[in-house]
Amino acid sequence: MKTKLFALLLIPVAAIAADECVMQSRTTTQQKIVISERGTVRSSVITTPAGMRKCIVDFRVRIGADWHQAAGEYEWDGARPSAEACGAAVKLAESDVQARVSKRNVISENVLICNDDPDRKTLRTTNPGTVAAQEQFRPHPDYPKYFYHNGTRCRWFLETGFLNKDVHNYSGIICELEDRKWVVVDKF
């Protein structure tokens, strides 16, 4: 009997907490491939039909206990030394081997962030005279700026509600009180 009563008490708490929670998801990939040894690099530099220079490299790399074939090429205008271009071709070939061999680890993380502060909860319905923190009112998208009425700072807000069976947007005006609270002065 006690467990049933306890379970029934938890249902309203879970429903209230669900209104104030946000799910954040993050997915990352991790690549842990290390080339531990490189065999003899064979390179050749050729001139392309377009007049550019191209370094083509071919070699083997050891990843873990296995050897893998690596090949790459790098094209440049010929103004830089061929050793730099061949070095770039080697890096491209190593990256290609790592991409082919790697078993990518995908990590997916879901975090539920909840806030039980009643001042952070958006008000669902208001009437003139309702007092709450400014963050609890939804700013009006058409009138986002503050204005002053009789020396008091005010602003527009927007509230969505039902009118018969239709969804209706209500506009309203809130004005600041002395203790950083705001009061609804009009809603239409």
C-alpha positions, 0 to 999 in steps of 0.5 A: 500500500505504501509503494502505491501511495508513493508512486502516486505522489511521484506522478505529479512531481514528474509532470511538474518537472517535465515542464521545466526541463530541457534535453541537450544532445551531443554526438562526437566521434573519436579517432585513435589511429596512430601510425607507428612506422613508415616504410621507404617512401617512393616518390616521383615528380612529374609535369602535368599537361597543364604545366603544373608539377605533381609529386606522387608518393607510394609507401607502406605504414604500420598501424598496430600489428598490420601493414597498410599500403599508402599512396598520395599526390600533391599538385603545385605550380612548381615555385616551391621545392619538390621536397615540400610538395612530396611532404604534403603528399605523404601527409595526405596519404597518411590521412587517407590510410587512417580514414580507411583503417580507423574504426570510428567511435561515436559517442552520443550523450543526452543530458536532461537539465531541469530547473525547479525555480518558480520564477523561471517558469513562463506564465501560461495565463495572466490577467491584469494585476498578475505580478511576476518576474520579467523573464516569465513574460514572453516579449512581443516580437512586434514591440520589443523595446521598453517605453515609459508611461507616467514615469514607469518603465513598461513593455509589451508581451505576448500570450497564446491562449484558446478562444473557444476552440481556436488558438489566439494570441493576446497582446498585453502591457506590463510595467515595472514595480519597485522590487524588480517585479512586473505587473500586468496592466492591460491584456487584449 
